[in-house]
Amino acid sequence: MLIEQEDKVHTELWRISPHMAGLKSSIIREILKFSSQPGVISFAGGLPAPELFPVEEMKEVTTYVLDTFGPTCLQYSVSRGILPLREDLAARAVLRGVATKPDNILICSGAQQAIEVIGRTFIEPGDYILTENPTYVGALQAFNISQARYAPVEMDKEGMIMDQVADMIEKYKPKLVYTITNFQNPTGITMSLKRREQLVDICSKYNIPIVDDNPYGQIRFDGEEVRDIKAIGGDQVISLSTFSKILAPGLRIGWMNGPEDMITIFEKVKQCTDLHTSTFSQYLCSEFIRQGRLDRQIARIKPDYRQKRDTMLQAMRDAFPEGIKWTEPDGGLFLWVELPKHMSAKDLLPKAIELKVAYVYGQPFFPNGEGANTLRLNFSNATLEGIVEGITRLGKLFTENM
Ligand SMILES: Cc1ncc(COP(=O)(O)O)c(C=O)c1O
């Protein structure tokens, strides 16, 4: 009681920035609080499968790193990121056709920090960012810190619709284009090669940087790879990625790959918030790459996630009533569901939670607040039995509320 009163007094009496006082907590993290309760089948978070974390290997690599690098791996380190890891990531980018040197890489505390740093660097209050509609809610949250506004562009199964991109650029003069080209969060859609080329052409013409947030590109389990937009657009593109989905999110290691002069600026912005990313985690990631363990780990998760996706899709075909549509992604962690227009996924969530199933309703992913009838399902985190059971329960719920 006393604490509650004190909270109120502080937030009311101290002159905190009105903008920060108005910040909203991530809806996903709120829903995760319910969904982590025992017995709840969760399709809510973007969590990797916990049973696939390489715990024993992590022990071996930890011992190796401590034995080999000793105090260095426990010390402060440079803001840009330790050289061995930047060398490893540059070499991997080159293999994907992206001309990259270690100085093009800035290691961040997750891709989330990279998004926030880019927002702070480019955006003045009221500036526009062109995004997909819907887009990753965590990016909206990070860009909101800089008081961005949004020019959201509709998607079809090939990604952003390019006619709308050109119109939006003319109308809103966005400072950035933010896209998730591979297995987009939340829809699972992958941008086609043609659209990538068109996006690069348009953005080069208007000289607008493209931020390609790419945590899922390496988790393709079906279909042909599509050329990286960074390989097409070169310095027009800043690409972001992370170890979170391919190794372990708890390490908090992500990175940007961009033009060297911009990386120097981003490095200073990052420095203001955390000096540098965890030295120890960086050494662990670097050794996972150098010892061939990262590629083995990626090879391990792919068949598992494919099986989970297939199980979820089959369960949906069996349990969901007519009139519900969904995406069928070739990789990543999510698929996207559209209920009939008159249904609200937000209103149905408390009922789903009573049935001990959790999902994330779609509205927060829309910068301008549409999408009441949509929801996102994660297929990587639940067990196969949990997927069938959870989807069956959702099927009953949707049928009763059609
Ligand atoms: C598109 C996208 N970008 C960034 C992130 C954040 O990743 P990280 O854990 O590296 O901060 C996520 C996490 O779900 C994501 O889906």
The ligand as a MOL file (V3000), in Angstrom:
LIG
                    3D

  0  0  0     0  0            999 V3000
M  V30 BEGIN CTAB
M  V30 COUNTS 16 16 0 0 0
M  V30 BEGIN ATOM
M  V30 1 C 12.0470 -8.1940 -36.0710 0
M  V30 2 C 12.7610 -8.2260 -34.7640 0
M  V30 3 N 13.7350 -7.3490 -34.5270 0
M  V30 4 C 14.4070 -7.3400 -33.3680 0
M  V30 5 C 14.1130 -8.2130 -32.3550 0
M  V30 6 C 14.8710 -8.1280 -31.0720 0
M  V30 7 O 15.9250 -9.0490 -31.0730 0
M  V30 8 P 17.0330 -9.1020 -29.9580 0
M  V30 9 O 16.6840 -10.2110 -29.0280 0
M  V30 10 O 18.2920 -9.3630 -30.6970 0
M  V30 11 O 17.0690 -7.7730 -29.2620 0
M  V30 12 C 13.0990 -9.1580 -32.5440 0
M  V30 13 C 12.7430 -10.0840 -31.4700 0
M  V30 14 O 11.7370 -10.7400 -31.4660 0
M  V30 15 C 12.4040 -9.1580 -33.7820 0
M  V30 16 O 11.4270 -10.0240 -34.0450 0
M  V30 END ATOM
M  V30 BEGIN BOND
M  V30 1 1 1 2
M  V30 2 1 2 3
M  V30 3 2 2 15
M  V30 4 2 3 4
M  V30 5 1 4 5
M  V30 6 1 5 6
M  V30 7 2 5 12
M  V30 8 1 6 7
M  V30 9 1 7 8
M  V30 10 2 8 9
M  V30 11 1 8 10
M  V30 12 1 8 11
M  V30 13 1 12 13
M  V30 14 1 12 15
M  V30 15 2 13 14
M  V30 16 1 15 16
M  V30 END BOND
M  V30 END CTAB
M  END
